[in-house]
Amino acid sequence: MERKSAYWMKQLDERILEYLDSEGWGSPSVLARSRGFTASEGHIRERCKMLHYAGFIAPITSDMYELTTDGIQYLSGQIDARHRPKPTVDQVLRG
């Protein structure tokens, strides 16, 4: 199935989800050093917070994430991200 991303999602979000799917877990610092990632650790951290707000990833520890069931279903095309909560900078980064 084809993935159905939301307007707020970026290509980096897809890469983060795919990485977590293949590796089982990851942190912004690990992803920033991984091959294929050109984004800064800070930018990856922001995107992880957005993906967490949307319910696609969950923290294992304060800075380490894993895919949720919804994240797995999104990657397989079973969930339409347009119907997920719409994160904003205020909601996500300022709590």
N, C-alpha and C positions, 0 to 999 in steps of 0.2 A: 504494500500500500504506500501511497505517497504521503509524506508528512504535511501537516497543515499548520504552518507557523502563524503567529500573531504579528500584527504590524510593528509591535515594539521589539520583536526578537531580531537579533543580529546573527550574522554568520558565525561569530565567535560563540554564541550560545549553542549552536549546533555542534561545534567542535568540542565544547566543554561536555555536553551531554554524551557525545560519542566517546570521548576519552573515559568518562566515568563508567560508561557501559563496558568498555573493553578492559579497563584496569580495576574496576570494582570500587575505587575511591580515589580521591585526589584533593589537593589543597591548592589555593591560588599560587603559592610559591613553587610547588611541584609542577603545575601546569605551565607556568611562565618559563621554566627551564626545559620543558619538554620540546622535543622536535616537532615542528609544525605549528608551534604557537609563537606569534610575533608580538602579541599584546603584553603590556606591562602587568606585573603582579597586581597592582592597584586596580587596573581596568578589569582584569579577570575576577578580582574580588567583588567588584561592583556587579558584574554580570551574574556571579554566583548568587549574590543576594537577590537579584531580580528573579532568577530561576527558582530560588527557594520560596520567594513570595508567591510565585505562580504554582508551587507545589510539585515541581519536576525534580528537585533535589532536596536533600535534607542533611543537616549537619550531623556528623558523627561526633566531632569535637567542635570547639569554637571556630576552627579554621579548616576543617576537613569535611568533605562532602561525599555523599553517595547518591545514586539514583533512587527515586521513589518508584513505586509501582506505576504511578501516573507518568513519570519520566520514561520508563521502559515502554509503556503503551504509546506515548507520543512518538518515540523513535520508530516504533513499528507501524505508525500511521493510524492507530486506533483512537487517538484523542486529538481533537481540533483545538489548538492552542488559542484560537480566537475566542473560545468560550471559557477561558481561564480568567482568574482575577487579573486586572490590568494594573501592573505595578507602576508607581510613579516615583520620582526621586524622593519626594517627601515621605511617602509611605515606607520605602525600602531603606534609604540611606540615613534618614533622620529619625526613623522609628516612631 
